[in-house]
Amino acid sequence: MPGPLPAGKISLMRLQVFQHVPFEGPAEIARWARERGHTLTVTPWFAGAPAPELAEVDGLIVMGRPMNIYEHRAFPWLVEEKKFLARALEHGRPVVGICLGAQLLADVLGGKVYQNAVREIGWWPIRWRAAARAAPGWDFLPPTSTPLHWHGDTFSLPPAAQWLAESDDCAHQAFAWGRLALGLQFHLETSEPSLGALIENCGHELSGGGPRVQAAIQLEDQQVAHQLANLALLWKLLDGWFR
């Protein structure tokens, strides 16, 4: 499992998690925060929670959800959340967005969110782009990873964003916007309980099938094969982003 950073490399932070449904929380990110000594506080938008005070937040982690970013009528708090993200970035707070969180960041930064050609649900490989791996501060990126995907939408790169990762079926899998916004279309944070919760609550999305939709038994069986590599990469990404 990932281990501690060398002494003197950690600056303790107050991190705010934006959570959109009760069954999709920070999962392995919570363990990373505990072991690093960061404070992790959750804003459950789905429960009508108010936005936090920006002065009390050092960084943000924006989780996923089966909704789309433009469903403002059904989920009116999306408007408030996007305004908060824009303000946080304006005031220099680093943000990591995962799945829906990456799409929200892309939208806030001027990208477009739209339906992907295929739905991606399952453990599918991505390629970390050679230009990204050669850039300062990104030399720890491997050539490829196999994270969990669970999305039907994708995004265009925001203006001035650095394109980090791609796949055959979804060109924009990850981006960085300066040292403030990191968008990951996929899930490195998945744990056994969090995957089980996704299958329990969103399993109906598997029934339609598709070229990039795995069955529940495949989702569960393949997690063991990819867990350690994904967690090691997750910790490196979070350590660097929230240092």
C-alpha positions, 0 to 999 in steps of 0.5 A, a space after each residue: 500500500 502507499 506509504 508516508 511522504 518524506 519528512 517535511 513534505 506535508 502541509 496539513 490542509 482543511 479539505 472540503 469534499 463536495 458529495 452529490 449522492 449518499 452512496 458516492 463518497 470519498 472512499 479511499 481518499 478518506 484514508 489518504 487524508 487520515 494518514 496524511 493528517 489532513 482534515 476532511 469535511 463533507 458538504 452533502 449537497 443532496 441533503 440540502 447542506 449549505 455551501 461552506 465558508 471559503 475562508 475555512 477551506 484550503 482545498 476541494 475534492 468534488 465527487 461524482 454522481 449519475 446526474 448530468 451537470 446541466 440538470 439544474 431544474 432537478 438539482 438546483 444546488 448545481 448552480 450554487 456549487 458551480 459558483 462556489 467552484 469558480 470563486 474557490 479557483 479565483 481565490 487560489 484554492 486547489 480543486 480535484 474533480 472526479 467524474 461529475 466533478 471533472 465535468 463541473 470543473 470543465 464547465 466552470 473553466 469554459 469547456 463544454 460537457 456533452 454526451 460521449 459516443 459510448 457509455 464507459 462503465 467498467 475497468 478500462 485502460 487509459 493512456 497518460 499522454 507522453 507530453 504530460 509525463 514529460 512536463 515538470 511535476 508529472 514524471 510519476 505518471 505511468 504510461 497506462 492505468 486501468 481505473 474504474 469508469 462510470 459515465 456517459 458524458 465527457 468534456 472538451 478541454 477548458 482553455 489553457 488546460 493541460 491534456 493529461 490522459 486519453 483513451 480510445 473511446 473518450 479522448 479527454 480523460 484527465 486535465 490540469 488547469 495550472 496548479 489549481 484544477 485537476 479533472 479526472 473523468 475516472 475513479 482511482 479512489 474506488 474501494 470494495 464498499 464504494 464499488 458495491 454501493 455503485 452497483 447497488 444504486 446504479 446497477 440498472 445502468 448495466 442492463 442496457 449493455 454496450 461495447 464499454 459496459 461491463 457486467 456486475 460480476 466483471 466489475 467486482 472481479 477486476 477490482 482486485 487486479 487493479 486496486 493497488 496500482 490505482 491507489 498508489 497513483 491516487 496517493 501520488 496525485 493527491 500528495 502533489 496537488 495538495 502539498 
